[in-house]
Amino acid sequence: MPCNTPIIVALDFPDAASAVAMADRLDPAQCRLKVGKELFTATGPAVVEALQDKGFEVFLDLKFHDIPNTTANAVRSAAELGVWMVNVHAGGGRRMMEACREILERRSGPRPLLTAVTVLTSLEQEDLQEVGIDIEPMVQVQRLARLTQDCGLDGVVCSAREAKALRSALNEDFKLVTPGIRPDDASADDQKRIVTPRQAMDNGSSYLVIGRPITRAEDPAAVLSAILESLNS
Ligand SMILES: O=C(O)c1cc(=O)[nH]c(=O)n1[C@@H]1O[C@H](COP(=O)(O)O)[C@@H](O)[C@H]1O
């Protein structure tokens, strides 16, 4: 059954067994799943296939950032896995992002959505300053989002705090993928630019990436259902 909700559950687990056990508690009609660096480094592509076999669409979140040739070939390898979405860092620049889009266009078969991370949701202004970026996160996100759209990618990963401003500045179908989502009663953990699920949707997010508030809950399916309900109320 195709998934028609905006929720992407981040499976940040150290091994395939834990990730698959979590997937078994979730419903592919209610969410997509995200495989990131921890899980993929530990297990390789097998876990992606196992999750797909259970009916889930998978966002392969490896945030590629390298020279254009290396990154584009990595994106092609991700596409060969049949994933629904793959991402790169917008900071890799125009030539890198264009090479990634072009390699997907040249390939036959289903094309994953290609998105670019703008400014990580764990960063705030002081963190940017320390790495030589003397502007507010919002300004840097807007700059990188415009560049990403210009390079022909499908969307960006950003905080839902920035989604409202981006939604009005970018094409209607440009995807805004927003992690750093926290229901009112949840701990922020290491996230800084956080937003509630409902507010994120009201701000114009296309997809909400949610990890620990669901995966560390005693009853992950119940938390997911409550979040979905909060979006409909
Ligand atoms: O690309 C991402 O998914 C991502 C980008 C970003 O700016 N911030 C961010 O938290 N993420 C990912 O989103 C997930 C958030 O997980 P929780 O903080 O547990 O909800 C993690 O898997 C992060 O790797």
The ligand as a Gaussian input file, in Angstrom:
#p B3LYP/6-31G(d) Opt

LIG

0 1
 O       19.334000      14.558000       6.806000
 C       18.740000      14.322000       7.878000
 O       17.891000      13.454000       7.933000
 C       19.017000      15.195000       9.030000
 C       19.400000      16.494000       8.739000
 C       19.445000      17.447000       9.772000
 O       19.710000      18.630000       9.537000
 N       19.156000      17.051000      11.040000
 C       18.828000      15.759000      11.357000
 O       18.546000      15.488000      12.545000
 N       18.817000      14.800000      10.362000
 C       18.540000      13.388000      10.702000
 O       17.219000      13.283000      11.234000
 C       17.169000      12.335000      12.302000
 C       16.602000      13.030000      13.516000
 O       16.491000      12.100000      14.561000
 P       15.882000      12.503000      15.973000
 O       16.637000      13.705000      16.478000
 O       16.107000      11.283000      16.818000
 O       14.421000      12.802000      15.736000
 C       18.591000      11.799000      12.500000
 O       18.660000      10.547000      11.852000
 C       19.479000      12.794000      11.778000
 O       20.583000      12.177000      11.170000

